[in-house]
């Protein structure tokens, strides 16, 4: 799996060169999945932190 910075760079290069539309769509899907995963992790971390403050 590519790192997000490499995916962005390769996507921008593909756009500049008017390369295969499928490659660009695939790159954008990867970026979307990375963003969703990062957002989910951030939300999950916040929920766990809040659960840790609840007295049992």
C-alpha positions as protocol buffer text, in pm:
chain_id: "A"
residue {
  index: 1
  type: UNK
  ca { x: 0 y: 0 z: 0 }
}
residue {
  index: 2
  type: UNK
  ca { x: 125 y: 344 z: -87 }
}
residue {
  index: 3
  type: UNK
  ca { x: 157 y: 621 z: 165 }
}
residue {
  index: 4
  type: UNK
  ca { x: -97 y: 904 z: 129 }
}
residue {
  index: 5
  type: UNK
  ca { x: 164 y: 1154 z: 10 }
}
residue {
  index: 6
  type: UNK
  ca { x: 277 y: 918 z: -266 }
}
residue {
  index: 7
  type: UNK
  ca { x: -84 y: 854 z: -371 }
}
residue {
  index: 8
  type: UNK
  ca { x: -154 y: 1229 z: -393 }
}
residue {
  index: 9
  type: UNK
  ca { x: 164 y: 1288 z: -592 }
}
residue {
  index: 10
  type: UNK
  ca { x: 94 y: 1006 z: -838 }
}
residue {
  index: 11
  type: UNK
  ca { x: -269 y: 1120 z: -877 }
}
residue {
  index: 12
  type: UNK
  ca { x: -164 y: 1477 z: -955 }
}
residue {
  index: 13
  type: UNK
  ca { x: 95 y: 1353 z: -1204 }
}
residue {
  index: 14
  type: UNK
  ca { x: -166 y: 1133 z: -1373 }
}
residue {
  index: 15
  type: UNK
  ca { x: -402 y: 1431 z: -1398 }
}
residue {
  index: 16
  type: UNK
  ca { x: -130 y: 1651 z: -1549 }
}
residue {
  index: 17
  type: UNK
  ca { x: -47 y: 1386 z: -1810 }
}
residue {
  index: 18
  type: UNK
  ca { x: -415 y: 1308 z: -1885 }
}
residue {
  index: 19
  type: UNK
  ca { x: -348 y: 943 z: -1807 }
}
residue {
  index: 20
  type: UNK
  ca { x: -595 y: 658 z: -1778 }
}
residue {
  index: 21
  type: UNK
  ca { x: -916 y: 764 z: -1606 }
}
residue {
  index: 22
  type: UNK
  ca { x: -930 y: 428 z: -1424 }
}
residue {
  index: 23
  type: UNK
  ca { x: -594 y: 493 z: -1259 }
}
residue {
  index: 24
  type: UNK
  ca { x: -709 y: 833 z: -1138 }
}
residue {
  index: 25
  type: UNK
  ca { x: -1036 y: 689 z: -1002 }
}
residue {
  index: 26
  type: UNK
  ca { x: -845 y: 411 z: -826 }
}
residue {
  index: 27
  type: UNK
  ca { x: -611 y: 666 z: -664 }
}
residue {
  index: 28
  type: UNK
  ca { x: -903 y: 880 z: -549 }
}
residue {
  index: 29
  type: UNK
  ca { x: -1073 y: 571 z: -401 }
}
residue {
  index: 30
  type: UNK
  ca { x: -755 y: 487 z: -209 }
}
residue {
  index: 31
  type: UNK
  ca { x: -739 y: 843 z: -74 }
}
residue {
  index: 32
  type: UNK
  ca { x: -1107 y: 828 z: 26 }
}
residue {
  index: 33
  type: UNK
  ca { x: -1053 y: 496 z: 207 }
}
residue {
  index: 34
  type: UNK
  ca { x: -749 y: 637 z: 388 }
}
residue {
  index: 35
  type: UNK
  ca { x: -945 y: 945 z: 494 }
}
residue {
  index: 36
  type: UNK
  ca { x: -1237 y: 737 z: 618 }
}
residue {
  index: 37
  type: UNK
  ca { x: -1002 y: 506 z: 808 }
}
residue {
  index: 38
  type: UNK
  ca { x: -820 y: 797 z: 969 }
}
residue {
  index: 39
  type: UNK
  ca { x: -1148 y: 964 z: 1062 }
}
residue {
  index: 40
  type: UNK
  ca { x: -1283 y: 641 z: 1209 }
}
residue {
  index: 41
  type: UNK
  ca { x: -969 y: 592 z: 1414 }
}
residue {
  index: 42
  type: UNK
  ca { x: -987 y: 947 z: 1543 }
}
residue {
  index: 43
  type: UNK
  ca { x: -1354 y: 911 z: 1638 }
}
residue {
  index: 44
  type: UNK
  ca { x: -1286 y: 572 z: 1798 }
}
residue {
  index: 45
  type: UNK
  ca { x: -1002 y: 716 z: 2003 }
}
residue {
  index: 46
  type: UNK
  ca { x: -1227 y: 995 z: 2126 }
}
residue {
  index: 47
  type: UNK
  ca { x: -1502 y: 753 z: 2225 }
}
residue {
  index: 48
  type: UNK
  ca { x: -1254 y: 534 z: 2413 }
}
residue {
  index: 49
  type: UNK
  ca { x: -1119 y: 837 z: 2594 }
}
residue {
  index: 50
  type: UNK
  ca { x: -1471 y: 941 z: 2695 }
}
residue {
  index: 51
  type: UNK
  ca { x: -1554 y: 588 z: 2812 }
}
residue {
  index: 52
  type: UNK
  ca { x: -1245 y: 600 z: 3029 }
}
residue {
  index: 53
  type: UNK
  ca { x: -1388 y: 897 z: 3219 }
}
residue {
  index: 54
  type: UNK
  ca { x: -1712 y: 720 z: 3313 }
}
residue {
  index: 55
  type: UNK
  ca { x: -1702 y: 593 z: 3673 }
}
residue {
  index: 56
  type: UNK
  ca { x: -1823 y: 234 z: 3705 }
}
